[in-house]
Amino acid sequence: MNSTKRPTDVYDVIGVGIGPFNLGLAALADSVSEINALFFERNESFNWHPGMLIE
């Protein structure tokens, strides 16, 4: 993936929120060089199932 993003870039996929679906999609798209994807998340860090007893 290209780390330099410009306002004129065109993306094949844009995901909003890194929930289970977009997280899986991002992982799969990362290995396909023909897919130009961008994902947005408002939180600064990822927290899987916050508040559960599982670490």
Residue frames as a rotation matrix with the C-alpha (Angstrom) as fourth column:
MET 1
0.577 0.817 0.000 0.00
0.817 -0.577 0.000 0.00
0.000 0.000 -1.000 0.00
ASN 2
-0.159 -0.569 0.807 1.09
0.505 -0.749 -0.429 3.53
0.848 0.339 0.407 -0.68
SER 3
-0.165 0.042 -0.985 1.79
0.980 -0.108 -0.169 5.42
-0.113 -0.993 -0.023 2.56
THR 4
-0.891 -0.134 -0.434 1.49
0.108 -0.991 0.083 8.86
-0.441 0.027 0.897 0.93
LYS 5
-0.127 0.939 0.321 -2.16
0.953 0.205 -0.222 9.84
-0.274 0.278 -0.921 0.44
ARG 6
-0.991 -0.121 -0.055 -3.27
0.095 -0.937 0.337 12.81
-0.093 0.329 0.940 -1.64
PRO 7
-0.367 0.916 -0.159 -6.77
-0.313 -0.282 -0.907 14.38
-0.876 -0.284 0.390 -1.83
THR 8
0.063 0.377 -0.924 -6.96
-0.987 -0.114 -0.114 13.37
-0.148 0.919 0.364 -5.50
ASP 9
-0.906 -0.420 0.061 -6.28
-0.412 0.905 0.110 9.66
-0.101 0.074 -0.992 -4.90
VAL 10
0.126 0.923 -0.363 -8.97
-0.890 0.267 0.371 7.22
0.439 0.276 0.855 -6.04
TYR 11
-0.683 -0.316 0.659 -9.67
-0.651 0.673 -0.351 4.21
-0.333 -0.669 -0.665 -3.83
ASP 12
-0.618 0.457 -0.639 -11.28
-0.180 0.709 0.682 0.88
0.765 0.537 -0.356 -4.65
VAL 13
0.208 0.621 -0.756 -12.48
0.694 0.451 0.561 0.45
0.689 -0.641 -0.337 -1.06
ILE 14
-0.554 -0.295 0.778 -13.02
-0.379 -0.743 -0.552 2.90
0.741 -0.600 0.300 1.80
GLY 15
-0.038 0.505 -0.862 -13.93
0.671 0.652 0.352 1.50
0.740 -0.566 -0.363 5.20
VAL 16
-0.145 0.075 0.987 -15.30
-0.552 -0.834 -0.017 3.53
0.821 -0.547 0.162 8.09
GLY 17
0.474 0.206 0.856 -14.61
-0.872 0.246 0.423 2.01
-0.124 -0.947 0.297 11.49
ILE 18
-0.435 -0.681 -0.590 -12.32
-0.667 0.683 -0.297 -0.93
0.605 0.264 -0.751 12.17
GLY 19
0.288 0.595 0.751 -14.87
-0.871 0.489 -0.053 -3.43
-0.398 -0.639 0.659 13.40
PRO 20
-0.003 -0.309 0.951 -14.65
-0.073 0.949 0.308 -7.17
-0.997 -0.069 -0.026 12.68
PHE 21
0.741 0.326 0.587 -15.73
0.513 0.288 -0.808 -6.85
-0.433 0.900 0.046 9.03
ASN 22
0.923 -0.385 0.020 -13.43
-0.289 -0.724 -0.626 -3.97
0.256 0.572 -0.780 8.07
LEU 23
0.253 -0.860 0.443 -10.55
-0.777 0.092 0.622 -5.44
-0.576 -0.502 -0.645 10.05
GLY 24
0.156 -0.119 0.981 -10.86
0.287 0.955 0.070 -8.69
-0.945 0.271 0.183 8.07
LEU 25
0.892 0.232 0.388 -11.27
0.436 -0.211 -0.875 -6.79
-0.121 0.949 -0.289 4.81
ALA 26
0.741 -0.670 -0.052 -8.18
-0.671 -0.741 -0.007 -4.69
-0.034 0.040 -0.999 5.54
ALA 27
0.048 -0.733 0.678 -6.14
-0.464 0.585 0.665 -7.81
-0.885 -0.347 -0.312 6.30
LEU 28
0.308 0.134 0.942 -7.23
0.611 0.731 -0.304 -9.49
-0.729 0.669 0.144 3.06
ALA 29
0.971 0.130 0.203 -6.82
0.240 -0.604 -0.760 -6.36
0.024 0.786 -0.617 0.91
ASP 30
0.593 -0.799 -0.104 -3.31
-0.561 -0.502 0.658 -5.72
-0.577 -0.332 -0.746 2.24
SER 31
-0.191 -0.705 0.683 -1.94
0.051 0.688 0.724 -8.72
-0.980 0.173 -0.096 0.33
VAL 32
0.292 0.349 0.890 -3.56
0.903 0.204 -0.377 -7.69
-0.314 0.914 -0.256 -3.00
SER 33
-0.591 -0.681 -0.431 -1.46
0.524 -0.731 0.437 -5.00
-0.613 0.033 0.789 -4.64
GLU 34
-0.729 0.352 0.587 -4.20
0.501 -0.310 0.808 -4.14
0.467 0.883 0.049 -7.19
ILE 35
0.384 0.905 -0.184 -6.57
0.778 -0.210 0.593 -2.96
0.498 -0.371 -0.784 -4.43
ASN 36
-0.707 -0.502 0.498 -6.14
0.188 -0.813 -0.551 0.60
0.682 -0.296 0.669 -3.22
ALA 37
0.276 0.839 -0.470 -7.92
0.669 0.183 0.720 0.70
0.690 -0.513 -0.511 0.16
LEU 38
-0.683 -0.375 0.627 -8.28
-0.173 -0.751 -0.638 3.29
0.710 -0.544 0.448 2.91
PHE 39
0.087 0.686 -0.722 -9.78
0.729 0.450 0.515 2.70
0.679 -0.571 -0.461 6.38
PHE 40
-0.305 -0.071 0.950 -10.83
-0.387 -0.902 -0.191 5.31
0.870 -0.426 0.247 8.93
GLU 41
0.108 0.336 -0.936 -11.13
0.805 0.522 0.281 4.83
0.583 -0.784 -0.214 12.69
ARG 42
0.558 0.161 0.814 -11.88
-0.145 -0.947 0.287 7.60
0.817 -0.278 -0.505 15.17
ASN 43
0.970 -0.221 0.102 -10.16
-0.060 0.188 0.980 5.86
-0.236 -0.957 0.169 18.11
GLU 44
0.397 -0.901 -0.172 -6.38
-0.917 -0.382 -0.117 6.20
0.039 0.204 -0.978 18.40
SER 45
-0.756 -0.644 0.115 -5.87
-0.651 0.759 -0.034 2.54
-0.066 -0.100 -0.993 19.33
PHE 46
-0.144 0.673 -0.725 -7.68
-0.477 0.595 0.647 -0.73
0.867 0.439 0.235 18.71
ASN 47
-0.693 0.021 0.721 -9.48
-0.683 0.301 -0.666 -2.43
-0.231 -0.954 -0.194 21.62
TRP 48
-0.621 0.425 -0.658 -11.06
-0.218 0.713 0.667 -5.82
0.753 0.558 -0.350 20.92
HIS 49
0.191 0.851 -0.489 -14.34
0.421 0.379 0.824 -6.28
0.887 -0.363 -0.286 22.85
PRO 50
-0.668 -0.482 0.567 -13.73
-0.236 -0.586 -0.775 -3.66
0.706 -0.651 0.278 25.56
GLY 51
-0.136 0.598 0.790 -15.16
-0.975 -0.222 0.000 -4.49
0.176 -0.770 0.613 28.99
MET 52
0.739 0.362 -0.568 -15.00
-0.314 0.931 0.184 -8.26
0.596 0.042 0.802 28.62
LEU 53
0.777 -0.433 0.457 -13.01
-0.395 0.230 0.889 -10.41
-0.490 -0.872 0.007 31.04
ILE 54
0.670 -0.550 0.498 -10.91
0.710 0.672 -0.212 -11.83
-0.218 0.496 0.841 28.17
GLU 55
0.201 -0.698 -0.687 -7.57
-0.011 -0.703 0.711 -10.03
-0.980 -0.135 -0.149 27.82
